[in-house]
Amino acid sequence: MKNRVRLQKMATKKKITLAEWIWKLGDDEVVRRTGINQGSIRQYRYLTRSPAVKQAKKFIVASNGELDWESIFGPAEEINSKIAQ
């Protein structure tokens, strides 16, 4: 039951992009939460590189539901999304 409530809360939160989330928290906080190096975080923030699946999972967990696959890679319908390059 607790997991269901948590998932419902996660589903109702406004989704932001990975870059927006990094800007909001700052590079140092994102590094602290995820363990991903600062150079990679900077590239994701400036949209010059997309994270690997393993890193995307770290972002989703570290964001407590603020991020999901679409907020990291863009909607499936947008094949040429600027979010994931």
SVG drawing of the C-alpha trace seen along z (x, -y; Angstrom):
<svg xmlns="http://www.w3.org/2000/svg" viewBox="-2 -26 36 28">
<polyline fill="none" stroke="black" stroke-width="0.4" points="0.0,0.0 2.8,-2.4 4.4,-1.8 1.1,-2.6 0.7,-5.9 4.3,-6.8 3.8,-6.0 0.6,-8.1 2.5,-11.0 5.3,-10.6 2.7,-10.6 1.1,-13.8 4.4,-15.8 5.1,-18.2 7.8,-16.7 10.8,-18.8 13.7,-18.0 17.0,-16.6 18.7,-19.9 16.2,-21.9 16.6,-19.6 20.4,-20.0 20.0,-23.8 17.6,-23.8 19.8,-21.7 23.2,-22.8 26.0,-20.5 27.5,-19.8 24.2,-18.6 23.5,-16.4 27.0,-14.9 26.4,-14.2 23.0,-12.6 24.0,-10.5 27.8,-9.8 28.0,-10.8 31.1,-12.9 30.8,-16.7 32.0,-16.8 29.1,-14.5 26.6,-16.5 27.7,-19.6 27.3,-18.0 23.7,-16.8 22.9,-20.3 24.0,-21.9 22.4,-19.2 25.6,-18.3 25.3,-14.6 22.6,-12.2 23.1,-9.9 23.4,-6.1 20.6,-4.0 22.4,-3.2 22.9,-6.9 19.3,-7.7 18.2,-5.3 20.4,-7.0 18.8,-10.4 15.3,-9.0 16.0,-7.5 17.8,-10.6 15.0,-12.9 12.3,-11.2 10.0,-11.1 10.7,-14.5 12.3,-12.8 11.2,-9.9 12.3,-8.5 10.5,-11.2 12.0,-14.0 15.5,-12.6 15.2,-11.4 12.1,-13.3 8.8,-11.8 8.9,-8.8 6.9,-10.7 9.7,-13.4 12.4,-11.3 14.6,-14.4 14.0,-15.8 16.7,-18.3 16.6,-16.7 18.3,-13.5 20.8,-13.9"/>
</svg>
